[in-house]
Amino acid sequence: MTGQGPVRGVLTGVGVSPGVGLGPVHLLAHEIPEPPAGSRHGGDAAAERARALEALEHVAIDLEARGAKAGGEAQDVLEAQAMMARDPGLADGIGELVADGVAAERAVYESFGRFRELLAGAGGYLAARVADLDDIRDRTIALLSGLPMPGVPTDAAEPFVLIARDLAPADTAVLSRDVVAAFVTEEGGPTSHTAILARALGVPAVVACSGVTAVAAGTRVLVDGASGSVRLSPSEEEVAVARNAAAARAALLSAATGPGMTADGHLVPLLANIGGPGDLAAAVANGAEGVGLYRTEFLFLDRATPPSAQEQEDAYRTVLDAFPGGRVVVRTLDAGADKPLAFLPPPGEEPNAALGERGLRLFRVHPEVMDAQLGALARAAAGSRAKLQVMAPMVATRAEAEWFAEACRTAGLPEAGIMIEIPAAALRAADLAQVVDFFSIGTNDLAQYAFAADRQLGALAGLQDPWQPALLDLVHAAASAARAGGKTCGVCGEAAADPVLACVLVGLGVSSLSMGAPALPAVRATLARHSQEQCHLAAQAARGAATAEEARAAARAHLPGLADLSL
């Protein structure tokens, strides 16, 4: 208001992409109004239906073009979104409404509304796609109505901080430091599409920041994508401190090279999480020693027919060839109830999709899909200098682990492992270690199931915090059982990307860490400044705490090298 000074204060969310960004707030509001109820067309239903479907196809083509420009995981996400725009069910729903006289704009709105309810009610992966669906709807209605397309402005006079209730992948994929200093969303979680893409793009980001959309446009804010803080109207001194710390940290990170290890020489291989060959360049550039998680579901999702044996083999071989002498850990298809495959018959009704037939459970129902994938992996590995390890997701029992290991051996794959992402697997890890060759802990799903908290809900982000002592207990149980059985145990969940928590994970007995490529330098530099004993003491202190916040503070007290990195 006139006569008043700038609004000051600090809002806190979940930091999901490290870095510091400063700039005026630009509020992204999807200002596409709802088409009036009862809107009718002029009587030519065929022409109106064609107009609607043409607009949908235009949106799909635009999404694909944005994806091709962005590359990497962004391309995978946007191509999946384009497939949603071309969904035959949507087209049928629009056609039925138009046949009843409903105008194209309103028919699109109502048809998308029906799909939206289905996704929101499904939970898990599908619920997280609601923002994607809303974005397609708004873009289509904008085209039909002659309105400006919603999205991020690209002609700003200076880099701005983008604030939104949520961001669609199409918006996130076009962000760059030239236009956007950082972005902050009120909704979303650390494993949402926007969080994943922000890390891949290197744009500082904070999600689940309550109240941030109430910040006035133009307000100057300082965003810390590591801590999750959003400082309103920062002083010049605060800006200088943040920038100096960021510059010093960048210099230290660039100086950290070579294999991951603690200050006293304990080796901790640092690996990259990838969604396909498009992510390899960033992994190599950031010094990944191999791949700790190859999410092969991107080959299978949002397509009417399964990938051919040759297509799979080529994709796997490309990744293996990128790391001669290194390790490549491939997770077999993690799809099912909450990530449905169009070329497989849907399962029966599943009230809670996150607890349905997914991962290894899907393979038990459709063993031909598993046989084809394992066969393609074995052929791709033939003659490769990389060390291929194959692991199954959603393993709960020893019998399941034994079944998968035998399938791998039959296919000619010598090393079979499992994901530890179900509490039962962590609690009985000693039994599982007797029948598989390695573990990899998926902290995202392990937290979801341990705390009965949907990983996509920003309101439950506190229960998804990987510093929760109960989650650290489960990690320790799995890592200890692996070590006692002479097996390795890595972490490939988002927890590994936190440099401070990485030290704690090493102290808990984890043998390797895998993360999004941009996080590798900070983790490498942090480990290099601490001994294995310091990591062990930090882990003990964190497990002894009562809350996630107390666990963070307790661990930091044993990690003096954090000050050097301004962490």
ROBA-612725 format. One record per residue (C-alpha): x, y, z. Coordinates in pm, whole numbers, plus 50000, padded with zeros to 5 digits. Example, Ala and Ser with C-alpha at 12.3 -4.5 7.8 and 13.67 -1.06 7.14 Angstrom:
BEGIN
512304955050780513674989450714
// end
This chain:
BEGIN
500005000050000501105036149942503305049650221504255015350352507664998750317508234965750143506704934450290509414914050461509584879250605510514843950514508254816750378509404780850389508644751950158510474721250036513664728549844513764705449543516404720749315519484737149470520744771849391519944807949478517614829349268516744866249307514164886549119510724902549113507744879749154505764870048847502524852948945501524826348697497774824048695496034801448448493584828348346491564807348104487964812348219485574783348246483354782647937479774791548042477574762348137474904756247878477024769247587475594755847261476994754046909475254764746590474024730546487476844715446280478014688946527480534673446288482254706846226482254715146598483754681546687486434685746421487244720346559487724706046909489894676846797491984699546576492694721646877493694691147084496034679346811497584714046787498264713147161499784678347135502104689246853503164720147051503934698847358506054675247149507944704846998508654718947344509874684747454512164680847155513674714947230514194707047599515444671147556516204646447837513554639048098511584669647990511074654047649509844621447804507374640048026506014662547751505644634047506503614615747770501474646947810500954648647433499684612747449497134624047707495894650647464495384623547202493594599347436490714583047242488554583747552488754621447568487914624447200484894601547243483654621347543483954654247355482194639347054479254627447264478794661447424479054679747092476494655846941474124667147218474604703247111477284713947359479764739647222483334727447165484834748547446482344735847702482574700147570486344700747620485934714847970483394688748078485174659247918488444668448085486554672848411485444636448403489014624348345490264647848614488004632048875489234597248777492884607048808492464626049135490644596549287493274571449177496054585749394499774580749341501224586148996497854593048832496784619149088500034637549022499074640248655496034662248731498114693748675499224679548339495604673548239494494708248349497244723448138496114704947825492514715747891493424752247935495624752947625492884736947417490174760647541492464790347480492884779747118489164774347070488314807647234491004828347066492624836547401496374840047470498004806947550498724802647923502344799048016505574815548118506434849647968509674849947770510144887447714510764899848070513224928548122515084908548389515014873148528512004868848756510904844749027507934825348896505294817949157502304795549089499864772949264501364745149054503314743048731502564721248433505454702348271505064723447955505804754448162508664739048357510394725148051510914759647897512374775448209515984787048195518204809048408518064835148130514364840848195513564826348537515754831548842513824805249039510344791849080508144784949378504864765949394502274763849666501414727849583503404698049464505944675849634509604666349602508814638749351506394658249126507174663148759508034699548815510544690549087512184664048870512414686848570513674716448776516594695648899517334684148546517274720248421519314734248708516714760848799516394767249176512974755849294510844753449607507524734749625504834730149891505374766150004502164775150185500884810350124503364819349851500684827549592499564856149817502884874149760502244905149549503474905849191506664925749159507854918549514511584911849514512304877449661515374856349729514854819049679517134792149821516354759749640518414739349884516934750750216513454758150082513424794150209511734822750019512854856450162510574885950082512144919850005515644909450114518124935950217521204942150005523264926550281521164894850275521474892949897525234897949914525624870850177523564846349970525424854249648528844852149811527944818949968526674805949634529824817149453532104801649713530094769849706530224768049326534004771649331534384743949584532014721149396533854725649068537114716549242535684683349366536464657049104537154620049085535364590649246533104596249543534834589949873535034602350229537954622850359539664591350488539414573150155536254552150202534844547849850531194556749791530344553549419528234583049304525804573249030523094590348825519354584748804518204585648441515004580648244516664571747915519614578447684518704615447666519894620248024523374606047968525114638547869524264655348201525294624348396528704622948228529214660648257528604659548631531034631048689528664601748741530564569248791527704549948638523924547048655522284537648983518704538948856517614535148495513844540648498512854518748206509124526448232509574556448001510004530947721506604515847795504244542747920501734561547705501934539247399499424515947240501914487947171504904476047372508404486147260509934460447028512754437947143515154457446922513974491247054514564479847410517934464547330519134496247157518084518747445519794496647703522994492947499523304530747456523334535247832525774506647890528154520247626528244554047803529954538848108532604513747997534034498448312531284514648520528114501448676524614504348524521704494748748518494489348553515134488848726512724466348542509384480448439507764498948730504234502148595500874488048680497794500148857498894536348905500964537748583498754517848348499994502948024497604507247733498704474847570497814453147872494314445648001493504467148305493374449948643490174447148837488924475749051491664488449282490424513549543494014523349629496194523249318499454528149510498814494349673497804476249356499394454449091502554473749003506224466248966507094429849018503444421849085502654431548726505334407448602503734379048796500504385648604502194391748266505454371748267505824376447891506524413547949509274405048196510774378147973510984402647682512654429247895515154405948060516024390747723516664425147572518864434447869520904402547835521474408647464522424444947525524944434647790526634408847565530094422247489529594453847694532394465747921529884479948168528714460148468524974454748431522864449248741519114443948713516644450248995512934446049047510634472049209507904465849468509324434249623507744425549956508734389450035511594364850004509514343449768509094372749529512814380849543513754344649480511374342449183512874373549022516464362249080515734329048915514134346748617517274367948577519524337448588517364319948330517714350248102521494349848139521764379948372524294372648647523394399948900519834403549025518784427749295515674443149441514354477049540513764481949911510704504449906508184484550109508684484450489508254446650499511314442950275513414465350500512334447050813513114412650664516114423550460518294396250612516074369750450516064387950115519844391950115520184354350102518554351949759519584383749570522894400549489522224436449595519704461249736518774496149625516644516849860513944538649703513394564049977510454580949804508174550549807509634537150131508544569250303505144568250133504404533350261506034537650602504014569050684500844561450484501384595050311500864599649936504194611349797502484635449556500534655549814502184688049914500094688850231501874657150349505384667850249506474667050613505824629850629507754625450304510794642350461513674617250425515104629950755512254613450945514034591651206511714562251141512744562350774516424563750875515784533251095514464514050794517454524250581519814512950858518014479450888518314472350516521934484050487523004464150795521364432450666523034436750327526464441650483526014411350713525114390550408528074402950206525874422749968525824459349864523044483949943522684516949757520144545049778518534557649457515714578549605515674616449621517314614849966520674607649804520654642049638520784660149976524514665350045524044665350422521804635050423524244617550189526784617550472524174603150707523284575850458526944565950435527024565050814523994542050812525954517150601524794525850250527454516149996526554538349696524404568649619522424576149303520724609149223519774634048954522944644748775523004681448889523244670449255526424649849207529054677449254527624689149588527384653749725530924645749606532354677249771530484671450098531614635450136535204645750061535164668850364534064642850617535504610250746533584577950762533564581051141532014615751123529344601950892528694573751138528364597851432526014620151229523864590051145523684579051508522684614051617520004616751348518454583151440518404593551804516314624551731512544626851774511674647151464513014653451115514024688951212515904676451517517554649151310518914675051067520314696451346521794666851532523564653951220524964687851126526674690651463528974661851358529674674951007531934705651043532864706450675529374718950583530414754450667533024753850390530314746650136527784771150280525334742950334
// end
